[in-house]
Amino acid sequence: MASFPITGDLRTALAGRMIALAFMVAGLGLMAWAWLEVGRNVMAGQKPRLVRMATYWSLPLLFIPPLFSRDAWSYAAQGALVAEGFDPYAVGPAALSGHIVEAVDPRWMETPAPYGPLPLAYGGLVAHLTMDPYVLMLAHRLLAVIGIALIAWTIPRIATACRVDPVFATWLVVLNPMLLMHGIGAAHNDILMIGLACSAFALALTGHWGTAAVIAGVSAAVKLPGGLVVIAIAAVMSPLPKRLSRLASLALAGVVSVLSLVTVGAITNVGSGWLNALDVPGLVRSPFSIANLVGDAAHGILGFLGQDTAAEQSLEIVKLTGMLLAITLIAVLSLRSSIHHAARAVGIALLAIVLLGPTAHDWYFLWCLPFLAVARPGRRLVTTMAAVSLIFTIAAPLNSSLRGATIPILTTTALVIAAVAPLLNRLRSLHPARHPAVPQPAPQPTVGA
């Protein structure tokens, strides 16, 4: 397509790229609008086939290049590193040459992989068969598809156990356009992590807590936050939050999960060097992280005052404080959450990691979505989750590929605001329909004989 006369000119011209962005934002807006309309029908009591609908919505995304992020190309290159005998936790994709690294974001060319051994070993296996970056990217998209399939299988079961309408939960999570666009479209490996974490919780609710703890470790072998599902597993093992029994349950489930994580690293021969690279995502100062916002503010003020050394130290201190606060909150949730609030505890714990951690991307908010959706959310929380989903779906084109490009950023921002504003206004009607009372006919006077 890039070699065609018309499309080639459009790709290289600013006007052509802006037209493409306008069509992209409009398409995302239509998808978000359709999702809201389906949600209104679900809350009115209808039961559409949501999984089939999500499948149809996903089909156009299966074979296209990655959307909104170039991470999938990094996954392909990191798998190639494993296949070529390099340690992906010691070197970056720059150790390779050729087509395999052409689409990798230059920011990540020299950085080691911050992911667990499971996706890297999988990428290495596929790279032994082919070094075609497109095929490798599709292989990693398959992992995201598997993750969404696991979410679709587990969400109705978890919702039923938590006394939440499974149709509503499926609409809010599985059909969510943010999940489909950032999951299948961008092919992020976070989706497999979420699917495995949900599977661990679902199995724990059926009494198979040992298997659940193993799968929690496998989830952490994709990305470390997936292991936080042990909070829910421990709550299932000791339903009443008595500290001694809960500590014993946490210790037992945690040991099994850690052993599972270590075993995955040993079996795949990838190892645990990724733990030293967990700070790599923190190279991006995301505005979604509260710690980043506070740290950047302190850094800017002290830098303005000429205290450069103190400015750098303040940034690190704020990030460390954010992580300590998140860990403290997770500890409290682990010890005090009953089985009735297990899903909510995991959701809040994951949200704390996102907001208080050193960095946060828009798709990170998917981590907590399944668990909060089944935690008996009230209208305010449902509205908040729907609003965040709408914004992060339509604002997806505002990714790192636009950095430094003032006109595209301003144009895309204006398009996003124009698309999001009317949809957010429709959220007010996103609640169960109230049927007006049917007027009863007036009694007829009795006619005497």
C-alpha positions as CSV (number, residue, x, y, z in Angstrom):
1,M,0.0,0.0,0.0
2,A,2.8,2.4,0.8
3,S,4.2,2.0,-2.8
4,F,0.9,3.0,-4.4
5,P,0.9,6.5,-5.9
6,I,-2.0,7.9,-3.8
7,T,-1.5,6.1,-0.5
8,G,2.3,6.6,-0.7
9,D,1.8,10.4,-1.0
10,L,-0.8,10.4,1.8
11,R,1.6,8.5,4.2
12,T,4.4,11.0,3.6
13,A,2.3,14.2,3.8
14,L,1.1,15.8,7.0
15,A,-2.3,16.4,5.6
16,G,-2.6,12.7,4.6
17,R,-1.7,11.5,8.1
18,M,-4.1,14.0,9.7
19,I,-6.9,12.6,7.5
20,A,-6.0,9.1,8.5
21,L,-6.1,10.2,12.2
22,A,-9.5,11.7,11.8
23,F,-10.9,8.5,10.3
24,M,-9.2,6.5,13.1
25,V,-10.7,8.7,15.9
26,A,-14.1,8.6,14.2
27,G,-14.0,4.8,14.0
28,L,-13.0,4.5,17.6
29,G,-15.9,6.9,18.5
30,L,-18.4,4.8,16.6
31,M,-17.1,1.6,18.4
32,A,-17.4,3.3,21.8
33,W,-20.9,4.5,20.9
34,A,-22.0,1.0,19.9
35,W,-20.6,-0.3,23.2
36,L,-22.6,2.2,25.2
37,E,-25.8,1.3,23.3
38,V,-25.3,-2.4,24.0
39,G,-24.7,-1.5,27.7
40,R,-28.0,0.3,27.8
41,N,-29.7,-2.7,26.4
42,V,-28.0,-5.0,28.9
43,M,-29.0,-2.8,31.8
44,A,-32.6,-2.8,30.5
45,G,-32.7,-6.6,31.0
46,Q,-31.7,-7.8,27.5
47,K,-29.2,-10.6,27.1
48,P,-27.3,-10.3,23.8
49,R,-24.6,-12.7,22.8
50,L,-21.8,-10.6,24.0
51,V,-18.9,-13.0,23.4
52,R,-20.0,-13.6,19.8
53,M,-20.3,-9.8,19.4
54,A,-16.7,-9.3,20.8
55,T,-15.5,-11.9,18.4
56,Y,-17.0,-10.1,15.4
57,W,-15.5,-6.8,16.6
58,S,-12.1,-8.4,17.0
59,L,-11.9,-10.1,13.6
60,P,-10.7,-6.9,11.7
61,L,-7.9,-6.5,14.2
62,L,-6.3,-9.9,13.9
63,F,-4.0,-9.5,10.9
64,I,-3.3,-5.7,10.9
65,P,0.0,-4.2,12.1
66,P,0.0,-3.2,15.8
67,L,-2.1,-0.2,16.6
68,F,-1.2,2.7,18.9
69,S,2.0,1.1,20.2
70,R,5.2,-0.4,18.9
71,D,5.7,-2.8,21.8
72,A,4.7,-5.8,19.8
73,W,7.7,-5.2,17.5
74,S,9.8,-5.2,20.6
75,Y,8.3,-8.5,21.7
76,A,9.3,-9.9,18.3
77,A,12.9,-8.7,18.6
78,Q,13.2,-9.9,22.2
79,G,12.1,-13.4,21.1
80,A,14.7,-13.2,18.3
81,L,17.3,-12.4,21.0
82,V,16.4,-15.6,22.8
83,A,16.5,-17.6,19.6
84,E,20.0,-16.2,18.7
85,G,21.4,-17.1,22.1
86,F,21.5,-13.6,23.6
87,D,20.3,-12.9,27.2
88,P,17.3,-10.5,26.7
89,Y,17.8,-9.3,30.3
90,A,21.4,-8.2,29.5
91,V,21.1,-6.7,26.0
92,G,18.5,-4.9,24.0
93,P,17.3,-5.4,20.4
94,A,20.2,-3.3,19.2
95,A,22.3,-6.5,19.4
96,L,20.4,-7.7,16.3
97,S,20.3,-6.3,12.8
98,G,18.0,-6.5,9.8
99,H,14.3,-6.3,9.4
100,I,13.6,-7.7,12.9
101,V,14.6,-4.4,14.6
102,E,13.4,-1.9,11.9
103,A,10.1,-1.2,13.6
104,V,11.3,-1.3,17.2
105,D,10.9,2.0,19.1
106,P,14.4,3.6,19.3
107,R,13.7,4.2,23.0
108,W,13.8,0.5,23.7
109,M,16.7,-0.5,21.4
110,E,19.3,-0.5,24.1
111,T,17.1,-1.6,27.1
112,P,16.8,-5.1,28.4
113,A,13.4,-6.8,28.5
114,P,11.2,-6.1,31.6
115,Y,8.9,-9.0,30.9
116,G,8.8,-12.4,32.6
117,P,10.2,-15.6,31.1
118,L,7.0,-17.0,29.6
119,P,6.5,-14.5,26.7
120,L,10.2,-14.4,26.0
121,A,10.5,-18.2,25.9
122,Y,7.5,-18.4,23.7
123,G,8.9,-15.7,21.4
124,G,12.2,-17.6,21.2
125,L,10.4,-20.8,20.2
126,V,8.5,-19.0,17.4
127,A,11.7,-17.2,16.3
128,H,13.4,-20.6,15.8
129,L,10.8,-21.2,13.1
130,T,10.9,-17.8,11.4
131,M,12.6,-14.4,11.8
132,D,9.8,-12.6,9.9
133,P,8.9,-9.7,12.3
134,Y,5.3,-9.7,11.0
135,V,4.8,-13.4,11.8
136,L,6.4,-13.0,15.2
137,M,4.1,-10.1,15.9
138,L,1.1,-12.2,15.0
139,A,2.4,-14.9,17.3
140,H,2.4,-12.5,20.2
141,R,-1.0,-11.2,19.2
142,L,-2.2,-14.8,19.5
143,L,-1.2,-14.6,23.2
144,A,-3.4,-11.6,23.6
145,V,-6.3,-13.5,21.9
146,I,-5.7,-16.4,24.4
147,G,-5.8,-13.9,27.3
148,I,-9.1,-12.4,26.1
149,A,-10.5,-15.9,25.7
150,L,-9.5,-16.7,29.3
151,I,-11.2,-13.5,30.5
152,A,-14.4,-14.3,28.5
153,W,-14.5,-17.8,30.1
154,T,-13.8,-16.7,33.7
155,I,-15.7,-13.4,34.0
156,P,-19.2,-14.8,34.0
157,R,-18.2,-17.5,36.5
158,I,-16.5,-15.0,38.9
159,A,-19.4,-12.6,38.5
160,T,-21.9,-15.3,39.4
161,A,-19.9,-16.3,42.5
162,C,-19.7,-12.6,43.5
163,R,-23.5,-12.2,43.0
164,V,-23.1,-9.8,40.0
165,D,-25.0,-10.1,36.8
166,P,-22.7,-12.1,34.5
167,V,-24.1,-10.5,31.4
168,F,-23.4,-7.0,32.8
169,A,-19.8,-8.0,33.8
170,T,-19.2,-9.5,30.4
171,W,-20.3,-6.3,28.7
172,L,-18.2,-4.1,30.9
173,V,-15.0,-6.2,30.5
174,V,-15.1,-8.6,27.5
175,L,-16.8,-6.3,25.0
176,N,-15.0,-3.2,26.3
177,P,-13.4,-1.5,23.3
178,M,-10.4,-0.5,25.4
179,L,-9.7,-4.2,26.0
180,L,-10.1,-5.1,22.3
181,M,-8.1,-2.2,20.9
182,H,-5.2,-2.3,23.4
183,G,-5.4,-6.1,23.7
184,I,-5.8,-7.4,20.2
185,G,-5.1,-4.2,18.3
186,A,-1.8,-3.4,20.1
187,A,-1.1,-7.0,21.1
188,H,0.1,-6.1,24.6
189,N,1.2,-9.1,26.7
190,D,-0.6,-7.6,29.7
191,I,-3.8,-9.2,28.4
192,L,-2.4,-12.7,28.9
193,M,-1.4,-11.7,32.4
194,I,-4.9,-10.6,33.2
195,G,-6.5,-13.7,31.6
196,L,-4.3,-16.0,33.7
197,A,-4.9,-13.9,36.9
198,C,-8.7,-14.2,36.3
199,S,-8.4,-17.9,35.7
200,A,-6.5,-18.3,39.0
201,F,-9.3,-16.5,40.9
202,A,-12.0,-18.5,39.2
203,L,-10.3,-21.8,40.1
204,A,-9.8,-20.7,43.7
205,L,-13.6,-20.0,44.0
206,T,-14.2,-23.6,43.0
207,G,-11.9,-24.9,45.8
208,H,-8.9,-25.6,43.7
209,W,-6.7,-23.1,45.4
210,G,-3.5,-25.1,44.9
211,T,-3.9,-25.0,41.1
212,A,-5.0,-21.4,41.4
213,A,-1.7,-20.5,43.2
214,V,0.3,-22.2,40.5
215,I,-1.5,-20.2,37.8
216,A,-1.0,-17.0,39.8
217,G,2.8,-17.7,39.5
218,V,2.4,-18.3,35.8
219,S,0.6,-15.0,35.5
220,A,3.5,-13.3,37.3
221,A,5.8,-15.0,34.8
222,V,4.2,-12.8,32.1
223,K,4.3,-9.6,34.2
224,L,4.9,-9.4,37.9
225,P,1.7,-7.6,38.9
226,G,-0.3,-10.7,37.9
227,G,0.9,-12.4,41.0
228,L,-1.2,-10.0,43.2
229,V,-4.2,-12.3,42.6
230,V,-2.8,-14.4,45.5
231,I,-4.7,-11.8,47.7
232,A,-8.0,-13.2,46.4
233,I,-6.7,-16.8,46.7
234,A,-5.7,-16.3,50.3
235,A,-9.2,-14.8,51.0
236,V,-10.8,-17.9,49.6
237,M,-8.6,-20.2,51.7
238,S,-9.5,-18.3,54.9
239,P,-12.8,-16.5,54.3
240,L,-12.8,-14.6,57.6
241,P,-10.0,-12.0,57.8
242,K,-8.4,-13.4,61.0
243,R,-4.8,-12.3,60.9
244,L,-3.1,-15.6,61.9
245,S,-5.1,-17.7,59.5
246,R,-4.8,-15.1,56.7
247,L,-1.1,-14.8,57.2
248,A,-0.8,-18.6,56.9
249,S,-2.9,-18.6,53.8
250,L,-1.0,-15.8,52.2
251,A,2.3,-17.5,53.0
252,L,1.2,-20.8,51.6
253,A,-0.3,-19.4,48.4
254,G,2.6,-17.0,48.0
255,V,5.2,-19.8,48.3
256,V,3.4,-22.0,45.8
257,S,3.1,-19.0,43.4
258,V,6.8,-18.1,43.8
259,L,7.8,-21.7,43.2
260,S,5.7,-21.7,40.1
261,L,7.3,-18.5,38.9
262,V,10.8,-19.8,39.5
263,T,9.9,-23.1,37.8
264,V,8.8,-21.4,34.7
265,G,12.1,-19.5,34.5
266,A,14.0,-22.7,35.0
267,I,12.1,-24.8,32.5
268,T,12.2,-22.1,29.8
269,N,16.0,-21.6,30.5
270,V,15.4,-17.8,30.5
271,G,16.0,-17.3,34.2
272,S,15.0,-14.5,36.6
273,G,17.2,-11.7,35.3
274,W,14.1,-9.8,34.3
275,L,13.7,-8.7,38.0
276,N,16.7,-6.4,37.5
277,A,15.0,-4.8,34.5
278,L,11.6,-4.0,36.1
279,D,12.6,-0.3,36.2
280,V,12.8,-0.1,32.4
281,P,9.2,1.0,31.9
282,G,9.9,3.8,34.4
283,L,12.1,5.5,31.8
284,V,8.8,6.9,30.4
285,R,7.4,9.6,32.7
286,S,3.7,8.9,32.4
287,P,1.1,11.6,33.4
288,F,-1.2,8.8,34.7
289,S,1.1,8.0,37.6
290,I,0.5,10.2,40.7
291,A,4.1,9.5,41.8
292,N,5.4,10.8,38.5
293,L,3.2,13.9,38.6
294,V,4.3,14.8,42.2
295,G,7.9,13.9,41.4
296,D,8.0,16.0,38.2
297,A,6.5,18.9,40.0
298,A,9.1,18.8,42.8
299,H,11.8,18.3,40.3
300,G,10.7,21.3,38.3
301,I,10.4,23.6,41.3
302,L,13.8,22.6,42.7
303,G,15.4,22.9,39.3
304,F,13.9,26.4,38.9
305,L,15.5,27.3,42.2
306,G,18.8,26.0,41.0
307,Q,18.9,23.0,43.3
308,D,19.7,20.5,40.5
309,T,21.0,17.7,42.8
310,A,18.1,18.0,45.2
311,A,15.7,18.0,42.1
312,E,17.1,14.6,41.0
313,Q,16.9,13.2,44.5
314,S,13.4,14.4,45.0
315,L,12.2,12.6,42.0
316,E,13.6,9.3,43.2
317,I,12.3,9.9,46.8
318,V,8.8,10.5,45.5
319,K,8.8,7.4,43.3
320,L,10.1,5.3,46.3
321,T,7.4,6.8,48.6
322,G,4.8,6.0,46.0
323,M,5.9,2.3,45.9
324,L,6.0,2.1,49.7
325,L,2.5,3.5,49.9
326,A,1.3,1.0,47.3
327,I,3.0,-1.9,49.2
328,T,1.4,-0.8,52.5
329,L,-2.0,-0.6,50.9
330,I,-1.6,-4.1,49.4
331,A,-0.5,-5.5,52.8
332,V,-3.6,-4.0,54.4
333,L,-5.9,-5.4,51.7
334,S,-4.2,-8.8,52.0
335,L,-4.9,-9.1,55.7
336,R,-8.3,-7.4,56.0
337,S,-10.3,-8.3,52.9
338,S,-13.0,-10.9,53.4
339,I,-13.9,-13.4,50.7
340,H,-16.9,-11.1,49.8
341,H,-14.4,-8.3,48.9
342,A,-11.6,-10.4,47.4
343,A,-12.1,-9.2,43.9
344,R,-12.3,-5.6,45.0
345,A,-9.1,-6.0,47.0
346,V,-7.2,-7.3,43.9
347,G,-8.6,-4.6,41.8
348,I,-7.6,-1.8,44.2
349,A,-4.2,-3.4,44.7
350,L,-3.5,-3.4,40.9
351,L,-4.9,0.2,40.6
352,A,-2.5,1.3,43.4
353,I,0.4,-0.2,41.5
354,V,-0.7,1.8,38.4
355,L,-1.3,5.1,40.1
356,L,1.5,5.0,42.7
357,G,4.1,3.1,40.6
358,P,7.0,4.7,38.7
359,T,5.1,4.7,35.4
360,A,1.7,3.9,33.9
361,H,0.4,3.6,30.4
362,D,-3.2,3.8,29.4
363,W,-3.6,0.1,28.9
364,Y,-2.3,-0.5,32.5
365,F,-5.8,0.4,33.7
366,L,-7.0,-2.9,32.2
367,W,-5.2,-4.7,35.0
368,C,-7.9,-3.8,37.5
369,L,-10.9,-3.7,35.2
370,P,-12.1,-7.4,35.5
371,F,-11.7,-7.4,39.3
372,L,-13.6,-4.2,39.9
373,A,-16.3,-5.1,37.4
374,V,-17.3,-8.2,39.5
375,A,-16.9,-6.4,42.9
376,R,-20.6,-5.4,43.0
377,P,-19.8,-1.9,41.6
378,G,-22.3,0.8,42.3
379,R,-23.5,3.3,39.7
380,R,-20.7,5.8,40.4
381,L,-18.0,3.2,39.9
382,V,-19.6,1.8,36.8
383,T,-19.8,5.3,35.3
384,T,-16.2,5.9,36.2
385,M,-15.0,2.7,34.6
386,A,-17.1,3.3,31.5
387,A,-15.8,6.9,31.2
388,V,-12.1,5.8,31.6
389,S,-12.7,3.1,29.0
390,L,-14.2,5.6,26.6
391,I,-11.4,8.1,27.0
392,F,-8.6,5.6,26.7
393,T,-10.2,4.0,23.7
394,I,-10.6,7.2,21.7
395,A,-7.4,8.8,22.9
396,A,-5.4,5.7,22.0
397,P,-3.8,7.4,18.9
398,L,-2.2,9.9,21.3
399,N,0.7,7.5,22.0
400,S,4.4,7.8,22.1
401,S,4.7,7.7,18.3
402,L,3.4,11.3,18.2
403,R,5.9,12.6,20.7
404,G,7.4,15.9,19.6
405,A,5.0,16.3,16.7
406,T,3.1,19.4,17.8
407,I,0.5,19.6,15.0
408,P,-0.5,15.9,15.1
409,I,-0.8,16.0,18.9
410,L,-3.0,19.2,18.9
411,T,-5.1,17.9,16.0
412,T,-5.6,14.5,17.6
413,T,-6.4,16.0,20.9
414,A,-9.0,18.2,19.4
415,L,-10.5,15.2,17.5
416,V,-10.5,13.1,20.7
417,I,-12.3,15.9,22.7
418,A,-14.9,16.3,20.0
419,A,-15.6,12.5,20.0
420,V,-15.4,11.9,23.8
421,A,-17.6,14.8,24.9
422,P,-20.9,13.6,23.5
423,L,-20.2,10.0,24.6
424,L,-19.5,11.1,28.2
425,N,-22.8,13.0,28.1
426,R,-24.6,9.7,27.2
427,L,-23.1,8.0,30.3
428,R,-25.8,9.7,32.4
429,S,-28.4,7.3,30.8
430,L,-26.3,4.2,31.5
431,H,-28.5,2.7,34.2
432,P,-31.3,0.2,34.4
433,A,-34.4,1.4,32.6
434,R,-37.3,2.5,34.7
435,H,-40.6,1.4,33.2
436,P,-43.5,3.8,33.9
437,A,-46.4,2.3,35.8
438,V,-49.2,1.1,33.6
439,P,-52.3,3.1,34.5
440,Q,-55.1,0.9,35.8
441,P,-58.6,1.4,34.3
442,A,-61.0,3.2,36.5
443,P,-63.6,0.9,38.2
444,Q,-66.9,0.8,36.5
445,P,-70.0,1.7,38.5
446,T,-72.1,-1.3,39.3
447,V,-75.5,-1.2,37.6
448,G,-78.2,-2.4,39.7
449,A,-80.7,-5.0,38.4
